[in-house]
Amino acid sequence: MEEFNRALFAERLKELRTEKNMGQNALAKALKLSNASVSYWETGKQVPSAEAVYKIAQFFNVSADFLLGLKEDY
């Protein structure tokens, strides 16, 4: 079993956020999460909880599998 790829998650989150022309603070506010959480995820310093992955996937209308690197397409 492969280990969670923090770098890929970080890349995909940042890409989705910038496609919507959102800053980290705006995304954190929309998801009702802390600004630090979004920053830590995008730098790979922390991994999101399952609940946070769910919120992100719902917000950007993508699958959790895409965010987690299990699928290549949304």
C-alpha positions as CSV (number, residue, x, y, z in Angstrom):
1,M,0.0,0.0,0.0
2,E,1.3,3.4,-0.9
3,E,1.7,6.2,1.6
4,F,-0.5,9.3,1.4
5,N,1.1,11.7,-1.1
6,R,1.1,15.1,0.7
7,A,2.7,16.9,-2.2
8,L,0.1,15.8,-4.7
9,F,-2.8,16.7,-2.4
10,A,-1.1,20.1,-1.8
11,E,-0.7,20.7,-5.5
12,R,-4.3,19.8,-6.4
13,L,-5.7,21.9,-3.6
14,K,-3.7,24.9,-4.6
15,E,-4.6,24.4,-8.3
16,L,-8.3,24.2,-7.5
17,R,-8.2,27.2,-5.2
18,T,-6.3,29.4,-7.7
19,E,-8.6,28.3,-10.6
20,K,-11.4,30.0,-8.6
21,N,-9.2,33.1,-8.0
22,M,-9.4,32.5,-4.2
23,G,-6.9,33.3,-1.6
24,Q,-6.2,30.9,1.2
25,N,-8.1,33.0,3.7
26,A,-11.2,33.1,1.4
27,L,-11.1,29.3,1.1
28,A,-10.7,28.8,4.8
29,K,-13.7,31.1,5.5
30,A,-15.8,29.3,2.9
31,L,-15.0,26.0,4.4
32,K,-15.3,27.3,8.0
33,L,-11.8,26.2,8.8
34,S,-8.7,28.0,10.1
35,N,-6.5,30.0,7.7
36,A,-3.5,28.0,9.1
37,S,-5.1,24.7,8.1
38,V,-5.3,25.6,4.4
39,S,-1.7,27.0,4.5
40,Y,-0.4,23.8,6.2
41,W,-2.2,21.6,3.7
42,E,-0.8,23.5,0.7
43,T,2.7,23.3,2.1
44,G,2.4,19.7,3.1
45,K,3.1,20.4,6.7
46,Q,-0.2,18.7,7.8
47,V,-2.7,16.4,6.3
48,P,-6.4,17.1,6.3
49,S,-8.9,15.1,8.3
50,A,-11.5,13.0,6.4
51,E,-14.1,15.6,7.2
52,A,-11.9,18.4,5.7
53,V,-11.3,16.3,2.5
54,Y,-15.1,15.8,2.2
55,K,-15.7,19.6,2.6
56,I,-13.0,20.4,0.0
57,A,-14.3,17.9,-2.5
58,Q,-17.9,19.2,-2.1
59,F,-16.8,22.8,-2.4
60,F,-14.8,22.3,-5.6
61,N,-17.2,19.6,-7.0
62,V,-14.4,17.1,-7.3
63,S,-14.1,13.6,-5.9
64,A,-12.1,12.9,-2.8
65,D,-10.3,10.2,-4.8
66,F,-9.0,13.0,-7.1
67,L,-7.8,15.1,-4.1
68,L,-6.1,12.1,-2.6
69,G,-4.3,11.1,-5.8
70,L,-6.3,7.9,-6.3
71,K,-7.8,9.2,-9.6
72,E,-6.3,11.4,-12.3
73,D,-9.6,13.1,-13.3
74,Y,-12.1,15.1,-11.2
